[in-house]
């Protein structure tokens, strides 16, 4: 009985009429594999960070530097925020197959964020009333490089009116 069933299956799978079915099946498996990714549990979600709030905080602290006066700041970034989402993975392995079910862990109505990485700073422009004084300009540059984690070449400080 088993030999009869296997020969029927082999004949079915090897017929020319089912060639299209095989191609569709193979394409489907490839698409499913590419969608599931590498299983690292990370998902990129690009969102806008609150640049205005960051700039305001930086303006407030820089204006407290002796001689700086009123300060305005503009910060530019590469890309957006990247979030790593927590996943729950269930695996079923049989003798002939392996099936994996991967679902995001939910916290209320949104996925649970495990880690959030902010985008890299592209550059910073500072306009300060006291930037005409070289020592004030140097202090402002040092403060911005320290807090933003960028080199001095990415920070430009100018005297404002």
Backbone as a printed PyTorch tensor [residue, N CA C, xyz], in Angstrom:
tensor([[[  0.8180,  -1.1820,   0.0000],
         [  0.0000,   0.0000,   0.0000],
         [  0.8720,   1.2590,   0.0000]],

        [[  1.9060,   1.3040,   0.8490],
         [  2.7760,   2.4630,   0.9040],
         [  3.5520,   2.6340,  -0.3900]],

        [[  3.9750,   1.5370,  -1.0020],
         [  4.7120,   1.6110,  -2.2480],
         [  3.8160,   2.1790,  -3.3440]],

        [[  2.5530,   1.7870,  -3.3390],
         [  1.5960,   2.2850,  -4.3110],
         [  1.3800,   3.7900,  -4.1280]],

        [[  1.2520,   4.2400,  -2.8880],
         [  1.0530,   5.6650,  -2.6190],
         [  2.2690,   6.4760,  -3.0500]],

        [[  3.4590,   6.0100,  -2.7340],
         [  4.6630,   6.7600,  -3.1010],
         [  4.8510,   6.8070,  -4.6100]],

        [[  4.5060,   5.7530,  -5.3280],
         [  4.6460,   5.7810,  -6.7900],
         [  3.6370,   6.7390,  -7.4090]],

        [[  2.4460,   6.8360,  -6.8420],
         [  1.4430,   7.7850,  -7.3340],
         [  1.9260,   9.2160,  -7.0900]],

        [[  2.4880,   9.4600,  -5.9480],
         [  3.0040,  10.7960,  -5.6220],
         [  4.1480,  11.1580,  -6.5600]],

        [[  5.0540,  10.2330,  -6.7990],
         [  6.1900,  10.4840,  -7.6950],
         [  5.7010,  10.7690,  -9.1090]],

        [[  4.7420,  10.0120,  -9.5920],
         [  4.1940,  10.2600, -10.9270],
         [  3.5240,  11.6250, -10.9930]],

        [[  2.8050,  11.9770,  -9.9440],
         [  2.1230,  13.2650,  -9.9110],
         [  3.1230,  14.4200,  -9.9470]],

        [[  4.1680,  14.2960,  -9.1270],
         [  5.1520,  15.3730,  -9.0320],
         [  6.0360,  15.4880, -10.2640]],

        [[  6.2170,  14.3970, -10.9900],
         [  7.1100,  14.4300, -12.1460],
         [  6.3840,  14.6890, -13.4670]],

        [[  5.0700,  14.8270, -13.4640],
         [  4.3710,  15.0580, -14.7310],
         [  4.6110,  16.4880, -15.2070]],

        [[  4.5800,  16.6730, -16.5260],
         [  4.8240,  17.9810, -17.1410],
         [  3.7360,  18.9840, -16.7560]],

        [[  2.5310,  18.5030, -16.5450],
         [  1.4260,  19.4000, -16.2060],
         [  1.6450,  20.1120, -14.8730]],

        [[  2.4250,  19.5060, -14.0250],
         [  2.6460,  20.0730, -12.6980],
         [  3.9310,  20.8960, -12.6010]],

        [[  4.5900,  21.1190, -13.7180],
         [  5.8170,  21.9080, -13.7350],
         [  5.5440,  23.3290, -13.2350]],

        [[  4.4390,  23.9130, -13.6550],
         [  4.0670,  25.2610, -13.2100],
         [  3.8560,  25.2790, -11.6990]],

        [[  3.2290,  24.2430, -11.1890],
         [  3.0100,  24.1420,  -9.7500],
         [  4.3440,  24.1230,  -9.0070]],

        [[  5.2990,  23.3750,  -9.5090],
         [  6.6310,  23.3010,  -8.9000],
         [  7.3140,  24.6680,  -8.8990]],

        [[  7.2500,  25.3810, -10.0160],
         [  7.8850,  26.7000, -10.1090],
         [  7.2550,  27.6550,  -9.1040]],

        [[  5.9340,  27.6390,  -9.0200],
         [  5.2410,  28.5150,  -8.0720],
         [  5.6090,  28.1520,  -6.6350]],

        [[  5.6880,  26.8650,  -6.3460],
         [  6.0510,  26.4110,  -5.0130],
         [  7.4610,  26.8640,  -4.6410]],

        [[  8.4030,  26.7300,  -5.5540],
         [  9.7960,  27.1180,  -5.2870],
         [  9.8910,  28.6320,  -5.0670]],

        [[  9.2030,  29.4070,  -5.9070],
         [  9.2080,  30.8590,  -5.7390],
         [  8.5940,  31.2390,  -4.3910]],

        [[  7.5260,  30.5640,  -4.0100],
         [  6.8940,  30.8280,  -2.7200],
         [  7.8220,  30.5490,  -1.5530]],

        [[  8.5640,  29.4560,  -1.6110],
         [  9.5080,  29.1140,  -0.5380],
         [ 10.6090,  30.1640,  -0.4530]],

        [[ 11.1080,  30.6050,  -1.6050],
         [ 12.1620,  31.6280,  -1.6180],
         [ 11.6420,  32.9300,  -1.0270]],

        [[ 10.4410,  33.3310,  -1.4010],
         [  9.8630,  34.5600,  -0.8610],
         [  9.6470,  34.4620,   0.6460]],

        [[  9.1740,  33.3260,   1.1080],
         [  8.9610,  33.1500,   2.5470],
         [ 10.2770,  33.2160,   3.3040]],

        [[ 11.3300,  32.6320,   2.7450],
         [ 12.6370,  32.6560,   3.3930],
         [ 13.1890,  34.0760,   3.4530]],

        [[ 12.9920,  34.8450,   2.3880],
         [ 13.5250,  36.2060,   2.3790],
         [ 12.7340,  37.1190,   3.2990]],

        [[ 11.4480,  36.8970,   3.4710],
         [ 10.6260,  37.7170,   4.3570],
         [ 10.9520,  37.4250,   5.8090]],

        [[ 11.2100,  36.1710,   6.1350],
         [ 11.4710,  35.8130,   7.5320],
         [ 12.7970,  36.3470,   8.0170]],

        [[ 13.7210,  36.6990,   7.1340],
         [ 14.9920,  37.3030,   7.5250],
         [ 15.9190,  36.2960,   8.1530]],

        [[ 16.8810,  36.8250,   8.9270],
         [ 17.8990,  35.9670,   9.5130],
         [ 17.5420,  35.5000,  10.9120]],

        [[ 16.3640,  35.8660,  11.4300],
         [ 15.9270,  35.3810,  12.7340],
         [ 16.5930,  36.0730,  13.8960]],

        [[ 17.1930,  37.2540,  13.6830],
         [ 17.8970,  37.9290,  14.7590],
         [ 16.9520,  38.6190,  15.7310]],

        [[ 15.6850,  38.7630,  15.3570],
         [ 14.7340,  39.3970,  16.2540],
         [ 14.7360,  40.9040,  16.1310]],

        [[ 15.3680,  41.4480,  15.1060],
         [ 15.4190,  42.8890,  14.9320],
         [ 14.5190,  43.3000,  13.7920]],

        [[ 13.9070,  44.4340,  13.9720],
         [ 13.0780,  45.0060,  12.9310],
         [ 13.3740,  46.4880,  12.9160]],

        [[ 13.6620,  47.0230,  11.7390],
         [ 13.9390,  48.4370,  11.6520],
         [ 12.6390,  49.2030,  11.5080]],

        [[ 12.4950,  50.2000,  12.3480],
         [ 11.3610,  51.0950,  12.2560],
         [ 11.9360,  52.4980,  12.2500]],

        [[ 11.7410,  53.1870,  11.1430],
         [ 12.2900,  54.5240,  11.0410],
         [ 11.2360,  55.5400,  11.4430]],

        [[ 11.5810,  56.3230,  12.4570],
         [ 10.6960,  57.3730,  12.9110],
         [ 11.5000,  58.6570,  13.0420]],

        [[ 10.8270,  59.7560,  13.0850],
         [ 11.4930,  61.0410,  13.2610],
         [ 11.7170,  61.2810,  14.7470]],

        [[ 12.9390,  61.6650,  15.1210],
         [ 13.1840,  62.0210,  16.5140],
         [ 12.7610,  63.4720,  16.6860]],

        [[ 12.5640,  63.8810,  17.8910],
         [ 12.1220,  65.2470,  18.1610],
         [ 13.3320,  66.1690,  18.1100]],

        [[ 13.6940,  66.5740,  16.8980],
         [ 14.8880,  67.4110,  16.7120],
         [ 14.7120,  68.7750,  17.3600]],

        [[ 13.5140,  69.3080,  17.3350],
         [ 13.2860,  70.6260,  17.9300],
         [ 13.5800,  70.6050,  19.4350]],

        [[ 13.1420,  69.5580,  20.1140],
         [ 13.3920,  69.4510,  21.5560],
         [ 14.8820,  69.2890,  21.8500]],

        [[ 15.5670,  68.4930,  21.0340],
         [ 17.0150,  68.3130,  21.2100],
         [ 17.7590,  69.6220,  20.9930]],

        [[ 17.3760,  70.3440,  19.9530],
         [ 18.0250,  71.6230,  19.6590],
         [ 17.7700,  72.6330,  20.7710]],

        [[ 16.5460,  72.6490,  21.3060],
         [ 16.2050,  73.5750,  22.3900],
         [ 17.0200,  73.2740,  23.6370]],

        [[ 17.1570,  72.0010,  23.9810],
         [ 17.9880,  71.6190,  25.1430],
         [ 19.4160,  72.0710,  24.9640]],

        [[ 19.9550,  71.8540,  23.7520],
         [ 21.3340,  72.2460,  23.4710],
         [ 21.4850,  73.7590,  23.5190]],

        [[ 20.5300,  74.5060,  22.9770],
         [ 20.5630,  75.9690,  23.0190],
         [ 20.5950,  76.4750,  24.4540]],

        [[ 19.7510,  75.8730,  25.3070],
         [ 19.6800,  76.2990,  26.7110],
         [ 21.0060,  76.1110,  27.4260]],

        [[ 21.6220,  74.9680,  27.2410],
         [ 22.8770,  74.7120,  27.9550],
         [ 24.0330,  75.5250,  27.3770]],

        [[ 24.0660,  75.7080,  26.0550],
         [ 25.1480,  76.4830,  25.4560],
         [ 25.0500,  77.9640,  25.8250]],

        [[ 23.8400,  78.4670,  25.9890],
         [ 23.6750,  79.8800,  26.3550],
         [ 24.1640,  80.1590,  27.7730]],

        [[ 24.3340,  79.1280,  28.5840],
         [ 24.8500,  79.2880,  29.9490],
         [ 26.3730,  79.3770,  29.9940]],

        [[ 27.0290,  79.0720,  28.8840],
         [ 28.4910,  79.1990,  28.8370],
         [ 28.8360,  80.6810,  28.8990]],

        [[ 29.8130,  81.0280,  29.7380],
         [ 30.2050,  82.4170,  29.9560],
         [ 30.5780,  83.1090,  28.6430]],

        [[ 29.8580,  84.1850,  28.3420],
         [ 30.1500,  84.9830,  27.1610],
         [ 29.4070,  84.5620,  25.9060]],

        [[ 28.6640,  83.4690,  25.9470],
         [ 27.9960,  82.9610,  24.7490],
         [ 26.8210,  83.8290,  24.3330]],

        [[ 26.0660,  84.3510,  25.2890],
         [ 24.8870,  85.1430,  24.9700],
         [ 23.7670,  84.2690,  24.4390]],

        [[ 22.9170,  84.8510,  23.5830],
         [ 21.8180,  84.0810,  22.9950],
         [ 22.3750,  83.1070,  21.9600]],

        [[ 21.8820,  81.8620,  21.9970],
         [ 22.3950,  80.7950,  21.1230],
         [ 21.2490,  80.1500,  20.3590]],

        [[ 21.4660,  79.8870,  19.0960],
         [ 20.5460,  79.1120,  18.2560],
         [ 21.3340,  77.9430,  17.6860]],

        [[ 20.6850,  76.7630,  17.5980],
         [ 21.3590,  75.5360,  17.1600],
         [ 20.5250,  74.8330,  16.0980]],

        [[ 21.2180,  74.2420,  15.1180],
         [ 20.5650,  73.3650,  14.1520],
         [ 21.3870,  72.0740,  14.0660]],

        [[ 20.7190,  70.9460,  14.2250],
         [ 21.3710,  69.6370,  14.1600],
         [ 20.7530,  68.8580,  13.0070]],

        [[ 21.6000,  68.2340,  12.1860],
         [ 21.1060,  67.3610,  11.1180],
         [ 21.5880,  65.9410,  11.3810]],

        [[ 20.7680,  64.9730,  10.9110],
         [ 21.0300,  63.5620,  11.1900],
         [ 21.0440,  62.7410,   9.9110]],

        [[ 21.7200,  61.5900,   9.9760],
         [ 21.6380,  60.5710,   8.9270],
         [ 20.4850,  59.6480,   9.2830]],

        [[ 19.5110,  59.4900,   8.4250],
         [ 18.4390,  58.5080,   8.6210],
         [ 17.5490,  58.8030,   9.8020]],

        [[ 16.9410,  57.7410,  10.3260],
         [ 15.9940,  57.8570,  11.4220],
         [ 16.3520,  56.9270,  12.5620]],

        [[ 15.4660,  56.8510,  13.5280],
         [ 15.6570,  56.0030,  14.6940],
         [ 15.4610,  54.5350,  14.3130]],

        [[ 16.2650,  53.6520,  14.8800],
         [ 16.1300,  52.2140,  14.6450],
         [ 15.7220,  51.5550,  15.9510]],

        [[ 14.6580,  50.7680,  15.8850],
         [ 14.1770,  50.0810,  17.0730],
         [ 14.2980,  48.5740,  16.8890]],

        [[ 14.7350,  47.9010,  17.9440],
         [ 14.7570,  46.4430,  17.9560],
         [ 13.5250,  45.9760,  18.7200]],

        [[ 12.7230,  45.1570,  18.0590],
         [ 11.4750,  44.6760,  18.6170],
         [ 11.6810,  43.2880,  19.2220]],

        [[ 11.0470,  43.0220,  20.3630],
         [ 11.1140,  41.7040,  21.0000],
         [ 10.2060,  40.7330,  20.2510]],

        [[ 10.7290,  39.5350,  19.9680],
         [  9.9630,  38.5060,  19.2710],
         [  9.8910,  37.2450,  20.1080]],

        [[  8.7730,  36.5500,  19.9790],
         [  8.5950,  35.2320,  20.5800],
         [  8.6290,  34.2350,  19.4310]],

        [[  9.5050,  33.2510,  19.5090],
         [  9.6610,  32.2840,  18.4230],
         [  9.3160,  30.8950,  18.9160]],

        [[  8.4610,  30.2210,  18.1470],
         [  8.1040,  28.8320,  18.4380],
         [  8.5530,  27.9950,  17.2550]],

        [[  9.2610,  26.9090,  17.5350],
         [  9.7480,  26.0350,  16.4690],
         [  9.1740,  24.6470,  16.6170]],

        [[  8.7620,  24.0780,  15.4930],
         [  8.3200,  22.6910,  15.4320],
         [  9.2010,  21.9850,  14.4080]],

        [[  9.8580,  20.9200,  14.8460],
         [ 10.7220,  20.1790,  13.9420],
         [ 10.2480,  18.7420,  13.8700]],

        [[  9.9310,  18.3220,  12.6610],
         [  9.5750,  16.9380,  12.4060],
         [ 10.7630,  16.2540,  11.7540]],

        [[ 10.5470,  14.9880,  11.4220],
         [ 11.5780,  14.2120,  10.7370],
         [ 11.9000,  14.8170,   9.3790]],

        [[ 10.8930,  15.3490,   8.6850],
         [ 11.0940,  15.8430,   7.3240],
         [ 10.9840,  17.3580,   7.1840]],

        [[ 10.5280,  18.0650,   8.1980],
         [ 10.3180,  19.4950,   8.0120],
         [ 10.6420,  20.2810,   9.2780]],

        [[ 10.7880,  21.5760,   9.0770],
         [ 11.0430,  22.4950,  10.1790],
         [ 10.1240,  23.6950,   9.9910]],

        [[  9.3550,  24.0280,  11.0200],
         [  8.4280,  25.1420,  10.9290],
         [  8.7040,  26.0850,  12.0900]],

        [[  8.7660,  27.3940,  11.7760],
         [  9.0530,  28.3840,  12.7980],
         [  7.9720,  29.4580,  12.7750]],

        [[  7.4250,  29.7590,  13.9340],
         [  6.3930,  30.7800,  14.0680],
         [  6.9910,  31.9190,  14.8890]],

        [[  7.0450,  33.1120,  14.3020],
         [  7.6870,  34.2560,  14.9390],
         [  6.6660,  35.3780,  15.0730]],

        [[  6.4380,  35.8380,  16.3190],
         [  5.4640,  36.8940,  16.5750],
         [  6.0880,  37.9480,  17.4800]],

        [[  5.7290,  39.1920,  17.2230],
         [  6.2020,  40.2980,  18.0530],
         [  5.5330,  40.2180,  19.4250]],

        [[  6.3130,  40.4860,  20.4700],
         [  5.7790,  40.5400,  21.8260],
         [  5.0900,  41.8920,  21.9730]],

        [[  3.8380,  41.8660,  22.3590],
         [  3.0520,  43.0940,  22.4330],
         [  3.0220,  43.6390,  23.8580]],

        [[  3.0740,  44.9480,  23.9560],
         [  2.9250,  45.6580,  25.2210],
         [  1.7540,  46.6100,  25.0230]],

        [[  0.5940,  46.1840,  25.4480],
         [ -0.6200,  46.9390,  25.1470],
         [ -0.9800,  46.7180,  23.6880]],

        [[ -1.0610,  47.8020,  22.9270],
         [ -1.4130,  47.6740,  21.5150],
         [ -0.2160,  47.8630,  20.5840]],

        [[  0.9800,  48.0390,  21.1500],
         [  2.1640,  48.2270,  20.3110],
         [  3.2360,  47.2050,  20.6630]],

        [[  4.1490,  46.9240,  19.7100],
         [  5.2010,  45.9480,  19.9850],
         [  6.1810,  46.4490,  21.0480]],

        [[  6.7310,  45.5010,  21.8210],
         [  7.6740,  45.8380,  22.8800],
         [  9.0400,  46.1530,  22.2650]],

        [[  9.5580,  47.3380,  22.5590],
         [ 10.8550,  47.7710,  22.0490],
         [ 11.9270,  47.3340,  23.0360]],

        [[ 12.9100,  46.5700,  22.5400],
         [ 13.9960,  46.0780,  23.3790],
         [ 15.1150,  47.1050,  23.4380]],

        [[ 15.3980,  47.7250,  22.2890],
         [ 16.4940,  48.6780,  22.1990],
         [ 16.1370,  49.7290,  21.1610]],

        [[ 16.5190,  50.9710,  21.4110],
         [ 16.2770,  52.0450,  20.4540],
         [ 17.5960,  52.7490,  20.1850]],

        [[ 17.9770,  52.7960,  18.9160],
         [ 19.2190,  53.4420,  18.5180],
         [ 18.8950,  54.7200,  17.7580]],

        [[ 19.4740,  55.8100,  18.2080],
         [ 19.2370,  57.0820,  17.5410],
         [ 20.1540,  57.2220,  16.3350]],

        [[ 19.7620,  58.0350,  15.3680],
         [ 20.5800,  58.1900,  14.1680],
         [ 21.8700,  58.9530,  14.4640]],

        [[ 22.8460,  58.7650,  13.5800],
         [ 24.1240,  59.4690,  13.7220],
         [ 23.9460,  60.9320,  13.3390]],

        [[ 24.6750,  61.7860,  14.0260],
         [ 24.6310,  63.2190,  13.7470],
         [ 25.4640,  63.5010,  12.5040]],

        [[ 24.8630,  64.2300,  11.5720],
         [ 25.5580,  64.6250,  10.3470],
         [ 26.3660,  65.9030,  10.5810]],

        [[ 25.7630,  66.8680,  11.2410],
         [ 26.4490,  68.1250,  11.4950],
         [ 25.6650,  69.0200,  12.4250]],

        [[ 26.3630,  70.0210,  13.0040],
         [ 25.7470,  70.9550,  13.9420],
         [ 26.1980,  72.3660,  13.5860]],

        [[ 25.2320,  73.2810,  13.5300],
         [ 25.5350,  74.6980,  13.3410],
         [ 25.0930,  75.4270,  14.5940]],

        [[ 25.9780,  76.2620,  15.1150],
         [ 25.6820,  77.0550,  16.2990],
         [ 25.8600,  78.5240,  15.9380]],

        [[ 24.8500,  79.3250,  16.2200],
         [ 24.9430,  80.7770,  16.0560],
         [ 24.8160,  81.3890,  17.4390]],

        [[ 25.8680,  82.0680,  17.8970],
         [ 25.8790,  82.6390,  19.2410],
         [ 26.3560,  84.0850,  19.1910]],

        [[ 25.7690,  84.9160,  20.0350],
         [ 26.1520,  86.3240,  20.0790],
         [ 27.6250,  86.4970,  20.4430]],

        [[ 28.1150,  85.6730,  21.3490],
         [ 29.4960,  85.8220,  21.8250],
         [ 30.5290,  85.0530,  21.0220]],

        [[ 30.1520,  84.4570,  19.8960],
         [ 31.0790,  83.6250,  19.1280],
         [ 32.1670,  84.4260,  18.4230]],

        [[ 32.1100,  85.7540,  18.4980],
         [ 33.1810,  86.5800,  17.9390],
         [ 34.4650,  86.4430,  18.7440]],

        [[ 34.3380,  86.0900,  20.0010],
         [ 35.4940,  85.8590,  20.8810],
         [ 35.9740,  84.4220,  20.6540]],

        [[ 37.2380,  84.2550,  20.3190],
         [ 37.7820,  82.9320,  19.9670],
         [ 37.6790,  81.9360,  21.1180]],

        [[ 37.8330,  82.4020,  22.3690],
         [ 37.7480,  81.4590,  23.5030],
         [ 36.3080,  80.9760,  23.6890]],

        [[ 35.3210,  81.8420,  23.4800],
         [ 33.9170,  81.4360,  23.5720],
         [ 33.5930,  80.4570,  22.4450]],

        [[ 34.0910,  80.7470,  21.2510],
         [ 33.8720,  79.8640,  20.0960],
         [ 34.4380,  78.4680,  20.3650]],

        [[ 35.6470,  78.4310,  20.9570],
         [ 36.2820,  77.1430,  21.2820],
         [ 35.4770,  76.3920,  22.3340]],

        [[ 34.9830,  77.0850,  23.3600],
         [ 34.1740,  76.4520,  24.4110],
         [ 32.8790,  75.8830,  23.8340]],

        [[ 32.2340,  76.6470,  22.9510],
         [ 31.0010,  76.1670,  22.3220],
         [ 31.2720,  74.9240,  21.4760]],

        [[ 32.3520,  74.9550,  20.7040],
         [ 32.7100,  73.7970,  19.8670],
         [ 32.9890,  72.5740,  20.7210]],

        [[ 33.7550,  72.7540,  21.7910],
         [ 34.0720,  71.6360,  22.6840],
         [ 32.8090,  71.0680,  23.3360]],

        [[ 31.9030,  71.9400,  23.7580],
         [ 30.6710,  71.4800,  24.4060],
         [ 29.8170,  70.6700,  23.4230]],

        [[ 29.6900,  71.1690,  22.1880],
         [ 28.8690,  70.4650,  21.1980],
         [ 29.5020,  69.1250,  20.8290]],

        [[ 30.8110,  69.0870,  20.6270],
         [ 31.4580,  67.8160,  20.2700],
         [ 31.3130,  66.7970,  21.3980]],

        [[ 31.3680,  67.2650,  22.6350],
         [ 31.2390,  66.3470,  23.7700],
         [ 29.8350,  65.7760,  23.8760]],

        [[ 28.8190,  66.6190,  23.7500],
         [ 27.4440,  66.1630,  23.9690],
         [ 26.8870,  65.4170,  22.7580]],

        [[ 27.3020,  65.7830,  21.5510],
         [ 26.7460,  65.1570,  20.3490],
         [ 27.5940,  63.9850,  19.8540]],

        [[ 28.7930,  63.8250,  20.3600],
         [ 29.6360,  62.6950,  19.9670],
         [ 30.1370,  62.7890,  18.5360]],

        [[ 30.4100,  63.9980,  18.0770],
         [ 30.9280,  64.1850,  16.7180],
         [ 32.2580,  64.9240,  16.7880]],

        [[ 33.0210,  64.8300,  15.7100],
         [ 34.2880,  65.5400,  15.6370],
         [ 34.0790,  67.0300,  15.4240]],

        [[ 35.0950,  67.8030,  15.7430],
         [ 35.0230,  69.2620,  15.6120],
         [ 34.7820,  69.6910,  14.1660]],

        [[ 35.1720,  68.8610,  13.1940],
         [ 34.9600,  69.2170,  11.7910],
         [ 33.4810,  69.2030,  11.4120]],

        [[ 32.6360,  68.5820,  12.2100],
         [ 31.2010,  68.5280,  11.9390],
         [ 30.4240,  69.6020,  12.7040]],

        [[ 31.1450,  70.4510,  13.4370],
         [ 30.5190,  71.5220,  14.2110],
         [ 31.0210,  72.8630,  13.6920]],

        [[ 30.0930,  73.7240,  13.3380],
         [ 30.4470,  75.0720,  12.8820],
         [ 29.7880,  76.0790,  13.8000]],

        [[ 30.5980,  76.9990,  14.3440],
         [ 30.1070,  78.0170,  15.2730],
         [ 30.3060,  79.3810,  14.6120]],

        [[ 29.2350,  80.1850,  14.6040],
         [ 29.2620,  81.4960,  13.9670],
         [ 28.7360,  82.5460,  14.9360]],

        [[ 29.2150,  83.7840,  14.7490],
         [ 28.7250,  84.9070,  15.5410],
         [ 27.3830,  85.3450,  14.9890]],

        [[ 26.4200,  85.5480,  15.8910],
         [ 25.1090,  86.0250,  15.4680],
         [ 24.9550,  87.4760,  15.8710]],

        [[ 24.0110,  88.1440,  15.2730],
         [ 23.7380,  89.5670,  15.5630],
         [ 22.7330,  89.6820,  16.6590]]])
